[in-house]
Amino acid sequence: MPTMADVARSAGVSVATVSHVLNGTRPVLPHTRQAVLDAIDALGYTPNTLARSLVTSRTRSLGLAVSAISNPYFTEILQGVEAAALEAGYSLLIADPHDDPGHERKVVQLLHERRVDGLIVAPSARPHELVGYLRRHAVPTVFLDRMIDTGATDGSAVAAGAGAARDEDTPWYDQVCADSAEPTARLVTHLAGLGHSRIGLVAGLPGLSTTSERVSGYRDGLSAAGLDADERLLVSGHSESSGAEQATAALLALPEPPTALVTANNAMTIGALRALRRHGLAVPDDIALCCFDDFAWADLFSPRLTAIAQPSRELGAQAVEVLLTRLDEPRRPTRTVRLPCTFVHRTSCGCPEDPGGSEEPRHAASSTPSEKGTAS
Protein backbone atom coordinates (compact mmCIF):
# COMPACT_ATOMS: atom_id res chain seq x y z
CA MET A 1 0.00 0.00 0.00
CA PRO A 2 1.31 3.49 -0.81
CA THR A 3 2.43 5.50 2.19
CA MET A 4 2.37 9.18 3.04
CA ALA A 5 6.07 9.30 2.17
CA ASP A 6 5.26 7.96 -1.30
CA VAL A 7 2.69 10.74 -1.75
CA ALA A 8 5.23 13.34 -0.61
CA ARG A 9 7.85 12.13 -3.09
CA SER A 10 5.35 12.05 -5.95
CA ALA A 11 4.10 15.58 -5.18
CA GLY A 12 7.59 16.96 -4.51
CA VAL A 13 6.72 18.13 -1.00
CA SER A 14 7.51 17.15 2.56
CA VAL A 15 5.60 14.52 4.52
CA ALA A 16 4.54 17.32 6.89
CA THR A 17 2.88 19.17 3.99
CA VAL A 18 0.97 16.04 3.01
CA SER A 19 -0.17 15.74 6.63
CA HIS A 20 -1.35 19.34 6.70
CA VAL A 21 -3.36 18.82 3.51
CA LEU A 22 -4.99 15.65 4.85
CA ASN A 23 -5.71 16.96 8.34
CA GLY A 24 -6.36 20.63 7.66
CA THR A 25 -3.91 21.54 10.42
CA ARG A 26 -2.23 24.40 8.51
CA PRO A 27 -2.98 26.48 5.41
CA VAL A 28 -1.31 25.16 2.25
CA LEU A 29 -0.87 27.04 -1.03
CA PRO A 30 -3.60 26.05 -3.53
CA HIS A 31 -1.18 24.70 -6.17
CA THR A 32 0.71 22.69 -3.54
CA ARG A 33 -2.51 21.32 -2.13
CA GLN A 34 -3.64 20.29 -5.62
CA ALA A 35 -0.32 18.57 -6.28
CA VAL A 36 -0.76 16.53 -3.10
CA LEU A 37 -4.35 15.62 -4.00
CA ASP A 38 -3.26 14.60 -7.51
CA ALA A 39 -0.54 12.38 -6.06
CA ILE A 40 -3.02 10.78 -3.66
CA ASP A 41 -5.37 10.06 -6.55
CA ALA A 42 -2.63 8.69 -8.83
CA LEU A 43 -1.16 6.41 -6.15
CA GLY A 44 -4.47 5.32 -4.68
CA TYR A 45 -3.35 6.36 -1.23
CA THR A 46 -5.85 5.80 1.61
CA PRO A 47 -5.25 7.81 4.80
CA ASN A 48 -4.93 5.90 8.06
CA THR A 49 -7.87 7.35 10.00
CA LEU A 50 -6.63 5.90 13.29
CA ALA A 51 -3.25 7.57 12.89
CA ARG A 52 -4.93 10.80 11.82
CA SER A 53 -7.10 10.82 14.95
CA LEU A 54 -3.98 10.53 17.12
CA VAL A 55 -2.56 13.64 15.45
CA THR A 56 -5.71 15.76 15.36
CA SER A 57 -7.64 14.39 18.38
CA ARG A 58 -10.53 14.05 15.93
CA THR A 59 -11.99 10.84 14.48
CA ARG A 60 -14.02 12.69 11.82
CA SER A 61 -17.04 10.68 12.89
CA LEU A 62 -20.38 11.82 14.29
CA GLY A 63 -22.88 9.94 16.42
CA LEU A 64 -26.61 10.02 15.69
CA ALA A 65 -29.14 8.79 18.27
CA VAL A 66 -32.69 8.84 16.88
CA SER A 67 -35.53 6.34 16.95
CA ALA A 68 -35.29 5.76 13.19
CA ILE A 69 -36.44 2.14 13.35
CA SER A 70 -39.43 2.67 15.61
CA ASN A 71 -40.40 6.06 14.08
CA PRO A 72 -40.35 6.29 10.25
CA TYR A 73 -40.35 10.10 10.41
CA PHE A 74 -36.73 9.98 11.53
CA THR A 75 -35.70 7.94 8.48
CA GLU A 76 -35.72 11.02 6.26
CA ILE A 77 -33.92 13.02 8.95
CA LEU A 78 -31.27 10.28 9.03
CA GLN A 79 -30.83 10.60 5.27
CA GLY A 80 -30.26 14.35 5.65
CA VAL A 81 -27.72 13.82 8.43
CA GLU A 82 -25.84 11.14 6.50
CA ALA A 83 -25.65 13.16 3.28
CA ALA A 84 -24.41 16.31 5.07
CA ALA A 85 -21.88 14.39 7.16
CA LEU A 86 -20.50 12.61 4.10
CA GLU A 87 -20.25 15.87 2.21
CA ALA A 88 -18.16 17.28 5.06
CA GLY A 89 -15.92 14.20 5.16
CA TYR A 90 -17.40 12.62 8.30
CA SER A 91 -18.55 9.08 8.87
CA LEU A 92 -21.73 8.40 10.86
CA LEU A 93 -22.41 5.99 13.70
CA ILE A 94 -26.11 5.41 14.37
CA ALA A 95 -27.97 4.11 17.43
CA ASP A 96 -31.69 3.77 18.13
CA PRO A 97 -32.73 4.87 21.67
CA HIS A 98 -36.29 3.52 21.15
CA ASP A 99 -37.59 6.63 22.97
CA ASP A 100 -36.63 4.93 26.23
CA PRO A 101 -34.76 7.21 28.70
CA GLY A 102 -32.58 4.45 30.19
CA HIS A 103 -31.68 2.94 26.83
CA GLU A 104 -31.12 6.44 25.47
CA ARG A 105 -28.36 7.16 27.98
CA LYS A 106 -26.72 3.78 27.28
CA VAL A 107 -26.57 4.19 23.50
CA VAL A 108 -25.25 7.75 23.81
CA GLN A 109 -22.53 6.48 26.14
CA LEU A 110 -21.62 3.77 23.63
CA LEU A 111 -21.37 6.32 20.83
CA HIS A 112 -19.24 8.56 23.03
CA GLU A 113 -16.95 5.66 23.90
CA ARG A 114 -16.40 5.14 20.17
CA ARG A 115 -14.80 8.60 20.28
CA VAL A 116 -17.18 10.36 17.94
CA ASP A 117 -16.36 14.06 17.62
CA GLY A 118 -19.92 15.10 18.46
CA LEU A 119 -23.48 13.87 18.83
CA ILE A 120 -26.87 14.62 17.27
CA VAL A 121 -29.67 13.38 19.52
CA ALA A 122 -33.47 13.38 19.34
CA PRO A 123 -34.12 13.25 23.10
CA SER A 124 -36.81 11.22 24.83
CA ALA A 125 -39.59 12.68 26.97
CA ARG A 126 -37.46 12.23 30.12
CA PRO A 127 -33.87 13.08 29.13
CA HIS A 128 -32.45 13.86 32.57
CA GLU A 129 -29.96 10.94 32.57
CA LEU A 130 -28.92 11.83 29.05
CA VAL A 131 -28.28 15.49 29.81
CA GLY A 132 -26.43 14.62 32.99
CA TYR A 133 -24.08 12.33 31.07
CA LEU A 134 -23.48 14.85 28.29
CA ARG A 135 -22.67 17.61 30.77
CA ARG A 136 -20.36 15.47 32.90
CA HIS A 137 -18.33 14.50 29.84
CA ALA A 138 -18.65 17.84 27.98
CA VAL A 139 -19.78 16.12 24.77
CA PRO A 140 -20.47 18.54 21.88
CA THR A 141 -24.14 17.84 21.15
CA VAL A 142 -27.00 19.14 19.03
CA PHE A 143 -30.54 18.26 20.06
CA LEU A 144 -32.69 17.51 17.06
CA ASP A 145 -36.47 17.77 16.53
CA ARG A 146 -37.38 17.69 20.24
CA MET A 147 -36.26 20.66 22.29
CA ILE A 148 -35.40 20.42 25.97
CA ASP A 149 -35.01 22.97 28.74
CA THR A 150 -31.43 21.99 29.54
CA GLY A 151 -30.96 25.00 31.79
CA ALA A 152 -33.39 23.49 34.29
CA THR A 153 -31.83 20.00 34.26
CA ASP A 154 -29.53 18.82 37.02
CA GLY A 155 -25.91 18.34 36.00
CA SER A 156 -22.47 19.83 36.34
CA ALA A 157 -21.82 23.41 35.34
CA VAL A 158 -19.89 22.29 32.25
CA ALA A 159 -21.60 23.01 28.95
CA ALA A 160 -21.41 20.42 26.21
CA GLY A 161 -20.06 23.13 24.00
CA ALA A 162 -16.84 23.01 26.03
CA GLY A 163 -17.45 26.35 27.65
CA ALA A 164 -19.90 27.90 25.21
CA ALA A 165 -20.92 31.43 26.07
CA ARG A 166 -24.46 31.62 27.40
CA ASP A 167 -26.73 33.49 29.80
CA GLU A 168 -29.44 32.19 32.12
CA ASP A 169 -32.12 32.35 29.41
CA THR A 170 -30.13 30.41 26.81
CA PRO A 171 -30.08 26.59 26.52
CA TRP A 172 -26.89 24.73 27.30
CA TYR A 173 -26.98 23.08 23.89
CA ASP A 174 -27.51 23.94 20.26
CA GLN A 175 -30.92 22.77 19.08
CA VAL A 176 -32.54 22.27 15.65
CA CYS A 177 -36.25 21.72 15.13
CA ALA A 178 -39.23 22.50 12.92
CA ASP A 179 -42.04 24.87 13.86
CA SER A 180 -44.89 23.00 15.56
CA ALA A 181 -47.35 25.40 17.17
CA GLU A 182 -48.22 27.72 14.28
CA PRO A 183 -48.62 24.93 11.68
CA THR A 184 -50.95 23.03 14.02
CA ALA A 185 -53.00 26.18 14.51
CA ARG A 186 -53.12 26.45 10.72
CA LEU A 187 -54.77 23.03 10.47
CA VAL A 188 -57.34 23.93 13.13
CA THR A 189 -58.27 27.27 11.58
CA HIS A 190 -58.54 25.61 8.17
CA LEU A 191 -61.02 23.07 9.53
CA ALA A 192 -62.92 25.79 11.41
CA GLY A 193 -63.14 27.75 8.18
CA LEU A 194 -64.88 24.75 6.62
CA GLY A 195 -67.59 24.98 9.27
CA HIS A 196 -66.32 22.58 11.95
CA SER A 197 -66.78 23.64 15.56
CA ARG A 198 -65.92 20.35 17.29
CA ILE A 199 -62.35 19.64 16.30
CA GLY A 200 -60.45 16.89 18.10
CA LEU A 201 -56.69 16.52 18.54
CA VAL A 202 -54.87 13.20 18.92
CA ALA A 203 -51.71 14.49 20.61
CA GLY A 204 -48.34 12.83 21.06
CA LEU A 205 -46.35 11.48 23.98
CA PRO A 206 -46.54 13.74 27.06
CA GLY A 207 -43.20 15.30 27.93
CA LEU A 208 -42.00 15.85 24.36
CA SER A 209 -41.61 19.46 23.25
CA THR A 210 -43.29 18.59 19.95
CA THR A 211 -46.35 17.40 21.86
CA SER A 212 -46.63 20.48 24.07
CA GLU A 213 -46.08 22.82 21.12
CA ARG A 214 -48.72 21.12 18.96
CA VAL A 215 -51.21 21.14 21.84
CA SER A 216 -50.47 24.84 22.27
CA GLY A 217 -51.01 25.36 18.55
CA TYR A 218 -54.30 23.48 18.72
CA ARG A 219 -55.54 25.77 21.49
CA ASP A 220 -54.30 28.84 19.60
CA GLY A 221 -56.17 27.70 16.49
CA LEU A 222 -59.41 27.26 18.41
CA SER A 223 -59.03 30.68 19.98
CA ALA A 224 -58.26 32.32 16.63
CA ALA A 225 -61.39 30.71 15.17
CA GLY A 226 -63.52 31.91 18.10
CA LEU A 227 -64.20 28.36 19.31
CA ASP A 228 -64.38 27.23 22.91
CA ALA A 229 -61.88 24.56 23.96
CA ASP A 230 -63.54 21.31 25.03
CA GLU A 231 -60.90 19.33 26.94
CA ARG A 232 -62.70 16.09 26.11
CA LEU A 233 -61.67 16.59 22.48
CA LEU A 234 -57.96 16.59 23.39
CA VAL A 235 -56.59 13.06 23.81
CA SER A 236 -53.14 11.47 23.81
CA GLY A 237 -52.17 8.86 21.25
CA HIS A 238 -48.70 8.57 22.83
CA SER A 239 -47.06 9.17 19.43
CA GLU A 240 -47.83 5.64 18.21
CA SER A 241 -50.36 3.95 15.99
CA SER A 242 -52.01 1.69 18.57
CA GLY A 243 -52.32 4.51 21.10
CA ALA A 244 -53.91 6.76 18.49
CA GLU A 245 -56.37 4.04 17.52
CA GLN A 246 -57.56 3.77 21.12
CA ALA A 247 -57.61 7.55 21.58
CA THR A 248 -59.66 8.04 18.42
CA ALA A 249 -62.13 5.38 19.52
CA ALA A 250 -62.54 7.27 22.81
CA LEU A 251 -63.32 10.47 20.90
CA LEU A 252 -65.89 8.70 18.77
CA ALA A 253 -67.59 7.35 21.91
CA LEU A 254 -68.30 10.85 23.26
CA PRO A 255 -71.95 11.94 23.40
CA GLU A 256 -70.96 14.70 20.97
CA PRO A 257 -68.02 13.33 18.99
CA PRO A 258 -65.81 15.58 16.89
CA THR A 259 -66.71 16.32 13.29
CA ALA A 260 -63.06 16.91 12.40
CA LEU A 261 -59.80 15.44 13.64
CA VAL A 262 -56.16 16.54 13.73
CA THR A 263 -53.49 13.89 14.30
CA ALA A 264 -50.11 15.03 15.61
CA ASN A 265 -47.76 12.67 13.73
CA ASN A 266 -47.76 10.16 10.89
CA ALA A 267 -47.91 7.02 13.04
CA MET A 268 -50.98 8.35 14.85
CA THR A 269 -52.62 9.18 11.53
CA ILE A 270 -52.51 5.48 10.66
CA GLY A 271 -54.02 4.55 14.02
CA ALA A 272 -56.77 7.13 13.68
CA LEU A 273 -57.66 5.87 10.20
CA ARG A 274 -57.93 2.31 11.55
CA ALA A 275 -60.32 3.47 14.27
CA LEU A 276 -62.45 5.42 11.80
CA ARG A 277 -62.67 2.43 9.47
CA ARG A 278 -63.59 0.13 12.35
CA HIS A 279 -66.44 2.48 13.25
CA GLY A 280 -67.63 2.61 9.65
CA LEU A 281 -66.83 6.31 9.20
CA ALA A 282 -65.69 7.72 5.87
CA VAL A 283 -63.22 10.58 5.49
CA PRO A 284 -64.20 13.36 4.83
CA ASP A 285 -67.93 12.58 4.37
CA ASP A 286 -68.47 11.56 8.00
CA ILE A 287 -65.45 13.18 9.64
CA ALA A 288 -62.72 15.48 8.28
CA LEU A 289 -59.07 14.64 8.93
CA CYS A 290 -55.85 16.67 8.84
CA CYS A 291 -52.46 15.44 10.00
CA PHE A 292 -49.12 16.74 11.18
CA ASP A 293 -46.35 15.02 9.13
CA ASP A 294 -46.65 14.40 5.46
CA PHE A 295 -45.34 11.04 4.28
CA ALA A 296 -44.63 9.33 0.99
CA TRP A 297 -47.99 7.61 0.64
CA ALA A 298 -50.21 10.45 1.96
CA ASP A 299 -51.05 11.36 -1.63
CA LEU A 300 -52.12 7.76 -2.37
CA PHE A 301 -54.90 7.59 0.22
CA SER A 302 -58.45 8.15 -0.87
CA PRO A 303 -59.14 10.85 0.05
CA ARG A 304 -55.68 12.37 -0.19
CA LEU A 305 -54.43 13.59 3.18
CA THR A 306 -54.22 17.28 3.98
CA ALA A 307 -51.05 17.58 6.03
CA ILE A 308 -48.26 19.65 7.51
CA ALA A 309 -44.98 18.63 5.86
CA GLN A 310 -41.83 18.97 7.95
CA PRO A 311 -38.49 19.68 6.22
CA SER A 312 -37.07 16.38 7.43
CA ARG A 313 -33.91 16.15 5.35
CA GLU A 314 -33.19 19.83 5.83
CA LEU A 315 -33.46 19.34 9.61
CA GLY A 316 -30.85 16.59 9.46
CA ALA A 317 -28.51 18.63 7.28
CA GLN A 318 -28.94 21.71 9.48
CA ALA A 319 -28.12 19.69 12.60
CA VAL A 320 -24.84 18.59 11.02
CA GLU A 321 -23.98 22.17 10.04
CA VAL A 322 -24.68 23.41 13.56
CA LEU A 323 -22.62 20.60 15.14
CA LEU A 324 -19.63 21.14 12.84
CA THR A 325 -19.73 24.85 13.64
CA ARG A 326 -19.74 23.96 17.34
CA LEU A 327 -16.68 21.72 16.85
CA ASP A 328 -14.81 24.53 15.07
CA GLU A 329 -15.96 27.24 17.49
CA PRO A 330 -16.52 25.59 20.87
CA ARG A 331 -17.02 28.88 22.73
CA ARG A 332 -19.53 30.47 20.37
CA PRO A 333 -23.00 31.24 21.81
CA THR A 334 -25.46 28.36 21.67
CA ARG A 335 -28.32 28.69 19.20
CA THR A 336 -31.75 27.27 18.52
CA VAL A 337 -32.68 26.97 14.85
CA ARG A 338 -36.31 26.50 13.78
CA LEU A 339 -37.18 25.60 10.20
CA PRO A 340 -40.57 26.37 8.62
CA CYS A 341 -43.12 23.68 7.78
CA THR A 342 -45.39 23.50 4.74
CA PHE A 343 -49.18 23.24 4.56
CA VAL A 344 -50.07 20.62 1.92
CA HIS A 345 -53.68 21.15 0.89
CA ARG A 346 -55.38 17.97 -0.33
CA THR A 347 -58.90 16.58 0.19
CA SER A 348 -59.21 14.70 3.52
CA CYS A 349 -60.21 18.02 5.11
CA GLY A 350 -63.35 18.09 2.94
CA CYS A 351 -62.13 20.45 0.24
CA PRO A 352 -62.92 19.40 -3.34
CA GLU A 353 -60.43 17.60 -5.54
CA ASP A 354 -58.48 19.77 -7.95
CA PRO A 355 -60.34 19.23 -11.25
CA GLY A 356 -57.05 19.23 -13.14
CA GLY A 357 -55.82 16.34 -11.05
CA SER A 358 -52.63 18.20 -10.15
CA GLU A 359 -51.04 18.55 -6.74
CA GLU A 360 -52.43 21.48 -4.78
CA PRO A 361 -49.92 24.25 -4.13
CA ARG A 362 -47.93 24.01 -0.93
CA HIS A 363 -48.39 26.98 1.36
CA ALA A 364 -45.63 27.77 3.81
CA ALA A 365 -46.95 27.73 7.36
CA SER A 366 -43.91 29.71 8.38
CA SER A 367 -41.98 31.70 5.85
CA THR A 368 -38.36 31.72 6.97
CA PRO A 369 -36.00 29.83 9.31
CA SER A 370 -35.54 31.44 12.69
CA GLU A 371 -32.52 31.30 14.91
CA LYS A 372 -32.29 32.14 18.58
CA GLY A 373 -29.25 32.31 20.84
CA THR A 374 -27.30 34.59 23.08
CA ALA A 375 -26.28 36.65 20.07
CA SER A 376 -29.85 37.49 19.06
SVG drawing of the C-alpha trace seen along z (x, -y; Angstrom):
<svg xmlns="http://www.w3.org/2000/svg" viewBox="-74 -40 84 42">
<polyline fill="none" stroke="black" stroke-width="0.4" points="0.0,0.0 1.3,-3.5 2.4,-5.5 2.4,-9.2 6.1,-9.3 5.3,-8.0 2.7,-10.7 5.2,-13.3 7.9,-12.1 5.3,-12.1 4.1,-15.6 7.6,-17.0 6.7,-18.1 7.5,-17.1 5.6,-14.5 4.5,-17.3 2.9,-19.2 1.0,-16.0 -0.2,-15.7 -1.3,-19.3 -3.4,-18.8 -5.0,-15.7 -5.7,-17.0 -6.4,-20.6 -3.9,-21.5 -2.2,-24.4 -3.0,-26.5 -1.3,-25.2 -0.9,-27.0 -3.6,-26.1 -1.2,-24.7 0.7,-22.7 -2.5,-21.3 -3.6,-20.3 -0.3,-18.6 -0.8,-16.5 -4.4,-15.6 -3.3,-14.6 -0.5,-12.4 -3.0,-10.8 -5.4,-10.1 -2.6,-8.7 -1.2,-6.4 -4.5,-5.3 -3.4,-6.4 -5.9,-5.8 -5.2,-7.8 -4.9,-5.9 -7.9,-7.4 -6.6,-5.9 -3.3,-7.6 -4.9,-10.8 -7.1,-10.8 -4.0,-10.5 -2.6,-13.6 -5.7,-15.8 -7.6,-14.4 -10.5,-14.1 -12.0,-10.8 -14.0,-12.7 -17.0,-10.7 -20.4,-11.8 -22.9,-9.9 -26.6,-10.0 -29.1,-8.8 -32.7,-8.8 -35.5,-6.3 -35.3,-5.8 -36.4,-2.1 -39.4,-2.7 -40.4,-6.1 -40.3,-6.3 -40.4,-10.1 -36.7,-10.0 -35.7,-7.9 -35.7,-11.0 -33.9,-13.0 -31.3,-10.3 -30.8,-10.6 -30.3,-14.3 -27.7,-13.8 -25.8,-11.1 -25.6,-13.2 -24.4,-16.3 -21.9,-14.4 -20.5,-12.6 -20.3,-15.9 -18.2,-17.3 -15.9,-14.2 -17.4,-12.6 -18.6,-9.1 -21.7,-8.4 -22.4,-6.0 -26.1,-5.4 -28.0,-4.1 -31.7,-3.8 -32.7,-4.9 -36.3,-3.5 -37.6,-6.6 -36.6,-4.9 -34.8,-7.2 -32.6,-4.5 -31.7,-2.9 -31.1,-6.4 -28.4,-7.2 -26.7,-3.8 -26.6,-4.2 -25.3,-7.8 -22.5,-6.5 -21.6,-3.8 -21.4,-6.3 -19.2,-8.6 -16.9,-5.7 -16.4,-5.1 -14.8,-8.6 -17.2,-10.4 -16.4,-14.1 -19.9,-15.1 -23.5,-13.9 -26.9,-14.6 -29.7,-13.4 -33.5,-13.4 -34.1,-13.2 -36.8,-11.2 -39.6,-12.7 -37.5,-12.2 -33.9,-13.1 -32.5,-13.9 -30.0,-10.9 -28.9,-11.8 -28.3,-15.5 -26.4,-14.6 -24.1,-12.3 -23.5,-14.8 -22.7,-17.6 -20.4,-15.5 -18.3,-14.5 -18.7,-17.8 -19.8,-16.1 -20.5,-18.5 -24.1,-17.8 -27.0,-19.1 -30.5,-18.3 -32.7,-17.5 -36.5,-17.8 -37.4,-17.7 -36.3,-20.7 -35.4,-20.4 -35.0,-23.0 -31.4,-22.0 -31.0,-25.0 -33.4,-23.5 -31.8,-20.0 -29.5,-18.8 -25.9,-18.3 -22.5,-19.8 -21.8,-23.4 -19.9,-22.3 -21.6,-23.0 -21.4,-20.4 -20.1,-23.1 -16.8,-23.0 -17.5,-26.4 -19.9,-27.9 -20.9,-31.4 -24.5,-31.6 -26.7,-33.5 -29.4,-32.2 -32.1,-32.4 -30.1,-30.4 -30.1,-26.6 -26.9,-24.7 -27.0,-23.1 -27.5,-23.9 -30.9,-22.8 -32.5,-22.3 -36.2,-21.7 -39.2,-22.5 -42.0,-24.9 -44.9,-23.0 -47.4,-25.4 -48.2,-27.7 -48.6,-24.9 -51.0,-23.0 -53.0,-26.2 -53.1,-26.4 -54.8,-23.0 -57.3,-23.9 -58.3,-27.3 -58.5,-25.6 -61.0,-23.1 -62.9,-25.8 -63.1,-27.8 -64.9,-24.7 -67.6,-25.0 -66.3,-22.6 -66.8,-23.6 -65.9,-20.3 -62.3,-19.6 -60.4,-16.9 -56.7,-16.5 -54.9,-13.2 -51.7,-14.5 -48.3,-12.8 -46.4,-11.5 -46.5,-13.7 -43.2,-15.3 -42.0,-15.9 -41.6,-19.5 -43.3,-18.6 -46.3,-17.4 -46.6,-20.5 -46.1,-22.8 -48.7,-21.1 -51.2,-21.1 -50.5,-24.8 -51.0,-25.4 -54.3,-23.5 -55.5,-25.8 -54.3,-28.8 -56.2,-27.7 -59.4,-27.3 -59.0,-30.7 -58.3,-32.3 -61.4,-30.7 -63.5,-31.9 -64.2,-28.4 -64.4,-27.2 -61.9,-24.6 -63.5,-21.3 -60.9,-19.3 -62.7,-16.1 -61.7,-16.6 -58.0,-16.6 -56.6,-13.1 -53.1,-11.5 -52.2,-8.9 -48.7,-8.6 -47.1,-9.2 -47.8,-5.6 -50.4,-3.9 -52.0,-1.7 -52.3,-4.5 -53.9,-6.8 -56.4,-4.0 -57.6,-3.8 -57.6,-7.6 -59.7,-8.0 -62.1,-5.4 -62.5,-7.3 -63.3,-10.5 -65.9,-8.7 -67.6,-7.3 -68.3,-10.8 -71.9,-11.9 -71.0,-14.7 -68.0,-13.3 -65.8,-15.6 -66.7,-16.3 -63.1,-16.9 -59.8,-15.4 -56.2,-16.5 -53.5,-13.9 -50.1,-15.0 -47.8,-12.7 -47.8,-10.2 -47.9,-7.0 -51.0,-8.4 -52.6,-9.2 -52.5,-5.5 -54.0,-4.6 -56.8,-7.1 -57.7,-5.9 -57.9,-2.3 -60.3,-3.5 -62.5,-5.4 -62.7,-2.4 -63.6,-0.1 -66.4,-2.5 -67.6,-2.6 -66.8,-6.3 -65.7,-7.7 -63.2,-10.6 -64.2,-13.4 -67.9,-12.6 -68.5,-11.6 -65.4,-13.2 -62.7,-15.5 -59.1,-14.6 -55.9,-16.7 -52.5,-15.4 -49.1,-16.7 -46.4,-15.0 -46.6,-14.4 -45.3,-11.0 -44.6,-9.3 -48.0,-7.6 -50.2,-10.4 -51.1,-11.4 -52.1,-7.8 -54.9,-7.6 -58.5,-8.1 -59.1,-10.9 -55.7,-12.4 -54.4,-13.6 -54.2,-17.3 -51.1,-17.6 -48.3,-19.6 -45.0,-18.6 -41.8,-19.0 -38.5,-19.7 -37.1,-16.4 -33.9,-16.1 -33.2,-19.8 -33.5,-19.3 -30.9,-16.6 -28.5,-18.6 -28.9,-21.7 -28.1,-19.7 -24.8,-18.6 -24.0,-22.2 -24.7,-23.4 -22.6,-20.6 -19.6,-21.1 -19.7,-24.8 -19.7,-24.0 -16.7,-21.7 -14.8,-24.5 -16.0,-27.2 -16.5,-25.6 -17.0,-28.9 -19.5,-30.5 -23.0,-31.2 -25.5,-28.4 -28.3,-28.7 -31.8,-27.3 -32.7,-27.0 -36.3,-26.5 -37.2,-25.6 -40.6,-26.4 -43.1,-23.7 -45.4,-23.5 -49.2,-23.2 -50.1,-20.6 -53.7,-21.2 -55.4,-18.0 -58.9,-16.6 -59.2,-14.7 -60.2,-18.0 -63.3,-18.1 -62.1,-20.5 -62.9,-19.4 -60.4,-17.6 -58.5,-19.8 -60.3,-19.2 -57.1,-19.2 -55.8,-16.3 -52.6,-18.2 -51.0,-18.6 -52.4,-21.5 -49.9,-24.2 -47.9,-24.0 -48.4,-27.0 -45.6,-27.8 -47.0,-27.7 -43.9,-29.7 -42.0,-31.7 -38.4,-31.7 -36.0,-29.8 -35.5,-31.4 -32.5,-31.3 -32.3,-32.1 -29.3,-32.3 -27.3,-34.6 -26.3,-36.7 -29.9,-37.5"/>
</svg>
